[in-house]
Amino acid sequence: MENKEILYVLLDQYADHEAVFLTQGVNTDEKGIRDYPKYINKVVAPTNAPVASVGGFRTLPDYTFDTIPDDYAALVLIGGYSWASPEAERVVPIVEKAIAAGKIVGAICNAASFMAKHGFLNHVKHTGNGLQLLKMWGGNYTNEEGYVNEQAVSDGRIVTANGTGQNEFAKELLLLLENDTPDTIERYYQFYQQGLVKLFAPAPKYTCNTVGLLTVHQKEVVEFYTNAFGFTTDWNGKEPNVDMQLGDMHLILFPRPAFEEMTNQHYHYPNGFNGTMEIALLVPTYADVDDAFAHAVKMGGKAVMVPTTEPWGQRTCYVADPDGNLVEILGNRE
């Protein structure tokens, strides 16, 4: 019979927040405390003495490193400030045994760095507190190409997360553990990811994330927005409709003749610069405005207004694309 314990390895000065979403997801559901939880949360520590968290809580262990059972569902290493200590080295054989037995293993924040240092992440996709930090821990880490810059990464039976990825960490482990249906786990994740106010706000009647441009120089306009600003597209160069994306923003390009044919009307279009609309792109700083302006002009944009710091505090500039549509680039801080 499967033992249903999830073992959380805590060292002194462990990070309180990194375990809370997972432990709560295991022990509660949408109605409250589970009557029959699938798993039981248990704490493992070096000794029977209480373990202190960074927030000052003191947690009583259920097991020590010497009394840890062989049969359990998952081993979860919670981050904190002691994973570079000699005491942490006692966890190495525990992890080795868990991986060899095919257990689910999770590691977050500095515990993920510990896993990398000892070579446990050399054959899986993984994340942590940044690739450079994993490399700084040294040791046996050789899998730079396996690093993924995400809040949490699940590969095989191993889940890793950075120190702010506690919600994603919980989601990936709950999915691996099949603690609930995927839909239920997703709802749990979104509840804490979005927050009560946003999640239950009245849905707007309309949403808008798209700007449409009617083009004459279709190919040149596509190349401009791709090269100047980093828009992406899978356009094949033949279809009239081009969908370009930059983050959450969509830019739709459609040839003017095709639009007239579709609507069965003729239109009078502006010549030269199109002074009737603009596309506004925000960059972090004043210096970024200057750099983006120079790059856009180099990529075929037409200079309309050089970077200028306005009385209201923004630094802004304008370029025009090959069809004369205005693009504003602005930054809000020096």
MARVEXMI-895998 format. One record per residue (C-alpha): residue in three letters; y, z, x. Coordinates in steps of 0.05 Angstrom, whole numbers, plus 5000, padded with zeros to 4 digits. Last residue first. Layout:
ALAYZX
...
//
This chain:
GLU617546755312
ARG615546825239
ASN615146425175
GLY612745745197
LEU613745065165
ILE611044365168
GLU613643905113
VAL610143235102
LEU613942685068
ASN610542055043
GLY613141425078
ASP606741025075
PRO605141125149
ASP606141885140
ALA613142185142
VAL615242785184
TYR619243385164
CYS621144035199
THR621444775183
ARG622945455214
GLN623545955158
GLY628546535159
TRP632946415099
PRO638446125143
GLU633745565166
THR630645495235
THR630144755249
PRO624444325275
VAL626643585275
MET627843245209
VAL624942555189
ALA620642385249
LYS615641835231
GLY608342025239
GLY603841605283
MET599542115319
LYS604942265370
VAL609642435313
ALA604542915284
HIS603343235352
ALA610843355365
PHE611643665295
ALA605444085303
ASP607944375369
ASP614844535342
VAL611944865279
ASP606945245321
ALA612645545362
TYR615745805298
THR609346155280
PRO603146155236
VAL602945445207
LEU604145255135
LEU603244545110
ALA607644265054
ILE606143585024
GLU612543274996
MET615342934934
THR620842464909
GLY624142264974
ASN618941744993
PHE621541475059
GLY622140725062
ASN621640384994
PRO620240764931
TYR615140474882
HIS616740114817
TYR610540104774
HIS606139604739
GLN601339794683
ASN594039684665
THR592240394684
MET586240204727
GLU589439564752
GLU595839934771
PHE591740464807
ALA587739934844
PRO594239594867
ARG597140274890
PRO591040464932
PHE588341164921
LEU588641764968
ILE586542454946
LEU588443054989
HIS584543684977
MET586544375001
ASP581544945007
GLY580944865082
LEU583544165097
GLN580043645056
MET580642895046
ASP577742524986
VAL578941764991
ASN578341314930
PRO578440564941
GLU571440544970
LYS570640135033
GLY572540555094
ASN566440995086
TRP570341615069
ASP566742255091
THR573342615100
THR576543155143
PHE583843365149
GLY585643585220
PHE593143545217
ALA595442955259
ASN588842605272
THR585642635203
TYR592242595164
PHE594341995205
GLU587641645205
VAL587241665129
VAL594341405124
GLU592840835171
LYS586640635132
GLN590240645064
HIS596740285084
VAL599240185013
THR597740864984
LEU598141264920
LEU597941994941
GLY594442554904
VAL595243294920
THR589543754900
ASN588644504895
CYS590744634824
THR587545094773
TYR588945084699
LYS587545554641
PRO587646144688
ALA581746624682
PRO583847314658
ALA583047814715
PHE576148144719
LEU574347954790
LYS581448004816
VAL582748704791
LEU575748984806
GLY575348744877
GLN573648074907
GLN568448264959
TYR566248904924
PHE564348574859
GLN562547924894
TYR556848254933
TYR553948604873
ARG554347964833
GLU550847594890
ILE545348114892
THR544248044817
ASP543847284823
PRO539047324882
THR534347764840
ASP533948474865
ASN531548854927
GLU528348214953
LEU528448555022
LEU531147915053
LEU536347854998
LEU538348585004
LEU538948475080
GLU543547875072
LYS547948205020
ALA548548865058
PHE550848505121
GLU555748095080
ASN558848735054
GLN558849075122
GLY561848485157
THR567948835188
GLY564149085249
ASN560648415260
ALA553948255230
THR546748135249
VAL540448015207
ILE533547905237
ARG527247715198
GLY528046965205
ASP535346835215
SER540747205176
VAL548047175198
ALA553747635179
GLN561347575183
GLU560846885213
ASN562246575281
VAL555046355295
TYR552046495364
GLY545646115378
GLU548845685432
GLU550746315470
ASN543346515474
THR542346815543
TYR543247575533
ASN538847965581
GLY543848485604
GLY551248315598
TRP555348715548
MET561048255566
LYS557147655538
LEU556847985470
LEU564248125474
GLN565847395490
LEU561647165432
GLY565447575381
ASN563848245349
GLY557048015328
THR553347395304
HIS546347115304
LYS541846505304
VAL535146705333
HIS531346625398
ASN535647025447
LEU537647555397
PHE532948105420
GLY534847995493
HIS536648715508
LYS544148595513
ALA543948195448
MET540948765409
PHE546049255438
SER551648775419
ALA548748765348
ALA548749535349
ASN556049485370
CYS557749165303
ILE551649105257
ALA544249065269
GLY538748915219
VAL531248865231
ILE526148645179
LYS519248825206
GLY514548305235
ALA510348805274
ALA512748535341
ILE519948585316
ALA519049315297
LYS515449495362
GLU520949195404
VAL526249525362
ILE523050215372
PRO521950065446
VAL529349935455
VAL531850535414
ARG531051015473
GLU536250595510
ALA541350845459
GLU541051535490
PRO543451255556
SER549951055521
ALA552350345507
TRP550650405433
SER554551055427
TYR561150835395
GLY558750605327
GLY554250095295
ILE548450215246
LEU541649965268
VAL537349795207
LEU529749795211
ALA526249515150
ALA520249615105
TYR516650205136
ASP509850385165
ASP509550625237
PRO513251275223
ILE518951535267
THR517052225293
ASP519252155366
PHE525751785353
THR527152325301
TYR526052275227
ASP529552495163
PRO536052595199
LEU541653055173
THR548352715171
ARG554953025193
PHE561352695168
GLY567352675215
GLY569851975202
VAL566851705267
SER560151975243
ALA556652595270
VAL549052635272
PRO545953295250
ALA540553565297
ASN533353355285
THR533452925347
PRO535052215369
ALA536651995298
VAL532851635241
VAL535651665170
LYS531751465108
ASN533651045048
ILE528150944997
TYR526250254971
LYS524349924905
PRO528450434867
TYR525250714804
ASP530451084762
ARG536050724798
ILE542651104802
GLY548050754761
LYS547850214707
GLU549549614750
ASP544249824802
THR543850404851
ASN539550634910
VAL538649994950
GLY545549724937
GLN548550394955
THR544950415021
LEU547049705037
PHE554349775017
VAL555050445054
ALA551750285120
GLU557549995160
HIS562850435130
ASP560751075165
ALA560950795236
TYR556451215281
GLN559651725328
ASP552952015348
LEU547251525338
LEU544451305271
VAL538250875262
TYR537350725188
LEU530150675165
ILE528650315100
GLU522550645067
LYS518150265018
ASN511250375049
GLU506849805027
MET500050005000
//
